[in-house]
Amino acid sequence: MTAATHRPTVAEIDLGALRHNFRALRALAPGGELMVVVKADAYGHGAVTVARTLLGEGCRHFGVATLDEARELREAGISSRIYLQAGFFPEQARHIVELDLTPFVFDVALIGLLDDAAIASGRRDFPIHLKIDSGATRLGVMPPQIGDLIAAVRRAKAVRLEGVCTLLANAGDPSSPITDAQLRVFHAALDTLAANGMRPEIVHVANSAALVMRQDSHFNFVRPGLAIYGLPPVPAVRERVALRPVMTFKTRLMQLKNAPAGSGVGYGHTFIAPRDCMIGVLPVGYADGYRRGLQHGGEVIVRGARAPVVGAVSMDLTTIDVTDVPDAAVGDEVILWGAGGADMISVNDVARLAQTISYEMLCTVGRRVPRISRE
């Protein structure tokens, strides 16, 4: 990285940590394959980089949310299986076939459209996965509609029911009666399919939390998302598998200035210096994904020491109090989240301060923040 080509604010992506997490999670599901979720630009980590790295680890299956996300991977030369997880509209059926995607079908009417698109393209064995709504009340075929789906698949000439899946609404609680109830509904759906001569070869339910804590949800495929990127979706996951955070969000000190006691800092003077302070200015703000709410209790790491965020986080700049950081200097590296020396700021902790979740924090690290990979 050079100042001429990149901003000083970057998201550093640790590919060694990514590989470690993949291996650790794969070891928890020896009877199944991992469909690694790379939607939302791999949770902000860079979908193409993540996919290429994990191809080297033997990963053959990737999940995305949109056609554009799938197209980006295909244009980057990723020829592995790509699953369209978050639904699609009828007019997109042709593009799904052209991109050779495996869609999660959530509405019976979509089967005929996919069949027509497959026939038009010369396909005779186009795989689809049925997404059953087992109780999350989101996208999915309701159990009473399974009979209609079976009939639609039988009518199809080019579509094949390869897989069946569902979404768990509360997998983070291993003793949740919600998960128990959903698994019962899901098993009943599998029984209905089997009674009608349909036994999909791929069955998948488990997300990151369920992969770690609910072995009864594994079947023969699992769909890790957040855990691949080194973050436990709930604290109990941390206790059962050693994950390494993949992203370090960092910047550099741009300016230092003395602020006498009583000085107001930033928009609205939401911080008034209680003593003579040394204020550091950082070239990062909410347009980069560093949330405005972090002015209330946020901290960064400078020279191995914690420094509080003070004053309003603005679109492009953030101010910190480095009065108690010896020898702080312009150009110093500043860790927004990730490891800094012997200390670490977890994005989970940052998310709690911002009154959101780590998923959102990672996904909203802005496009103008360069992703810099390291081994």
Order of alpha helices (4+ residues) and beta strands (2+ residues): beta-alpha-beta-alpha-alpha-beta-alpha-beta-alpha-beta-alpha-beta-alpha-beta-alpha-beta-alpha-beta-alpha-beta-beta-beta-beta-beta-beta-beta-beta-beta-beta-alpha-alpha-beta
